[in-house]
Amino acid sequence: MMLYKLLSGINREEFNSEVVSLTDAGPIAKKIRMLGIPVHELGMKRGRPYPIALIKLVQLLRDKNPDLVQTW
């Protein structure tokens, strides 16, 4: 919920935000998408290593080349 609050108040003219969920996106993702912010889901299962999801994460970060990565 804190991520949603942060994104709902961010200046979208100054910052281009996207969200990456290592697991499935969950119920807050719908609210974040309604703000017009993309949510990427990597589908990892909790407590289990999933190398393909980590490869997807690396590819996504390379493609997007973000200036800032904030983790929760």
Secondary structure as UniProt FT lines:
FT   HELIX           2..9
FT   TURN            12..14
FT   STRAND          19..21
FT   HELIX           27..34
FT   TURN            35..36
FT   STRAND          39..41
FT   TURN            46..47
FT   HELIX           51..64
//
